Structure formats: structure tokens, C-alpha cells
Amino acid sequence: MGILVIAVMAAACSPKKTQEQKAADAAELQAELAALSEPDKSKEEAAPSPADSVVSPSGQMQGGGTAEAPFLIYTEAELRTVCSTYMTQSHYRLMADITLTGGNDSNPDNGNWMPLGGTDGFTGTFDGNGHTITGLRINVRENFPAYMSAGMFGAIGGGGRVENLGLIDVSITAATQGIGGIAGVNYGTIQNCYVTGSIGDMITKGGIAGSNTSGATVQNCYFAGRVFHKRENVSPYSGGIAGRSSGTVSNCISLAESITEEPETAVGRVTGENRISEWDGTLINNYGWSGTTTGHSYLYFVTVPSSTDPAGRDGADLTTVELKTQVVWEQAGFSFGAGSMWVWNGANGMPGLRNQKAVVPWPEYLEKPATRIPSPNIEETGR
């Protein structure tokens, strides 16, 4: 309004003007008034592109972090703020497939990911929404923080839940006690998830969870890749789904190419150690690829237990041919109906999630399986 006041004052103090001058002044004043009513275009932000429109103008993730209105994750940058900028007990939903390209610190040799959940564990809900995260890398072979386990989540706390998520081409090598694709340690629930890649190094490691604790659940998940061990004299445990379990593992399939350990230590296609007195875990309707190699002597639940009770199955043999049939996966508890999170990809690729864009192919080792190297004690069931 300062311009208007100045204009009025100037008009009052100016000499007498002709009608033409008055008309010109009036037109100029109208133009100035119009300019005042329009926003300053020079200060406006550029119109958001479709990619930018997934975040609010404040740069924060959309949503309120509640079960009814979870935080929505569209980008790698937003994914990396989970549990750092936002709360570990919040609720999140993945809205796109993401390939990790950044780093987790100044040393690129350490990989590109720092486990989520902090020291207390993630106690909210992370709904992958049928999407995938590709290329997660953790490579901390020495001096990994003693309080932290390694995985997408270091620990999932009691009441926490991670579901409907695929992790593709994971590589985790960490000098810590719990190592798993989804979580190093699970106190909560992991369901409808899959992991492909390579996981291992030290004490307790599994394709989905390193350790599945009492009261925790892993269900309707599968793993394809390698679980490996590098450290000597550390009493290790390795499993295709969980390294060690005192909770429940049900309706899972291990497609592991190999699960390696030291001699006289616990290794199994589904769980490395389970159902011993101090752990007392429950295993229901789980299966494992018959070609998985171990080469070590102390195996738990490698073959079908002698009981005829179907609920007692753990790691029952599935051949490559059987794995490529939908009916076998349905027998293992996977659903591929219209309302299911899972989709059947047939001979071209492994079962996938509803909203993922790319079909994950069957691993080469399943296409051309090598001759199996049996354990010296292959018939041991651990009962």
C-alpha cells in the first residue's frame, strides 16, 4: 500500500494536469494496484515435478505416522530418515520400489546402509506395501558397534512389525552377534517378506532374521542366496530363515544355495538352532530346497521329522522342479489370490509381491543346481 499512498500524495501536490495526463496517471495507478494484488513471481518456487510432488512443501514425509495415516515413503532420501528424523514407534508405508545409491557414512567401503531401529529396536510398523528395496549393503568386518545387530533393521522390538517387503541383492558382512536380511534380532513380527543375497560373517545369522526370540514370529517368508560364516571359535548358528529361534517360524521356504558353519556347530536349512531346552522354539510347515549345501556335522531339522503330523514339518525337501509349481508354495501357506500380497510369476521368476515392478528371476544355482554335498550327519533332526 506504500506505493498507493505515495501516488496519492504526489497527485495532490502536483501542478494542475490536463485530462490526458490525468487519464495516463489513472492507468498507471491501476497497473500498480494490479501488481500489488498479484504474488511476487520472482519469489515463487518452481512448480513441483511429478517426482517432487510426493513430499509436502515443508520437505517432510506425507502422513502422520499413525496406523491410520502412516508416513509415506517414496524416495531413498525419505527411507533413510526412518528412525532418525522420525520416531522408532511410528508407522510407515513404502510407496515405490527403491534402489539404494547413497552411502551411510564417509567410508564407501562400509556399504550403503546403517541398520534402522537404534539401540531399542523398531516398535512401529513398516509396511512394504508389496514393494522392494534393492542393493542394501552393510560391510563392517571389524569394530561393528557391539550394541547393534545388522540387517535392514538392527532389531525389531516387541510389538514391532515389518511386512509385505522384498529385499533384492542384499550383501551383509558384519562383525556382530545378530545378522539377518530383514533384522539382526526379531522380538516382533516379520511376515510376507523375502530376501535375496548374501548374509553372514559372525555369530547368529539367518536369511530373514539372525535371532528370532521368544514370543517373536517369522511367517510366510522366503530367502534365496548364501548364509556364510567367517569367524573361528565363536559358537555360531546359521539358518536359511533364522540362525537361532525360540519364537515361531511358520510357512517359510528356504531356497538357500549354501549355509556354512564351523564343524560341530548348529546349521539348518530353516533354523540353525531350535527346540533345545533353553530356546524351545516352534516350527510349523516350513520347507527347504533339497540342494542346499552345508558340509558340516551338527544339523537341525534337515529332513522331514519321522512324525506324520504335518504341523511338525520343518525344512521338508523341495526339489527345483517342485519349487517352480504354485501348488507347492500354496502348500507352504502362501496365497496368490486377488486380495493377496503375493503374485505367482511361474517359470520366469520366483514368487513376488503385488506392487513390485520387476520380476526377480530364479537364481542360477536353481536353474543349474550343482551336485549336492551332504553333511556327514544328514539325517540328524535335532529332536
Buried (B, 14 or more C-beta within 10 A) or exposed (E): EEEEEEBEEEEEEEEEEEEEEEEEBEEEBEEEEEEEEEEEEEEEEEEEEEEEEBBEEEEEBBBEBEEEEBBBBBBBEBBBBBBEEBBBBBBBBBBBBBEBEEBBEEEEEBBBBBBBBBEEBBBBBBBBBBBBBBBBBBBBBEEBBEEBBBBBBBBBBEBBBBBBBBBBBBBBBBBBBBBBBBBBBBBBBBBBBBBBBBBBBBBBBBBBBBBBBEEBBBBBBBBBBBBBBEBEEBEBBBBBBBBBBBBBBBBBBBBBBBBBBBEEBBBBBBBBBBBBEEBEBBBBBBBBBBBBBBBBBBBBBBBBBEEEEEEBBBBBBBEBEBBBBEEBBBBBBBBBEEEBBBBBBEEEBBBBBBBBEEBBEBBEBBEEBEEEEEBEEEEBBBE
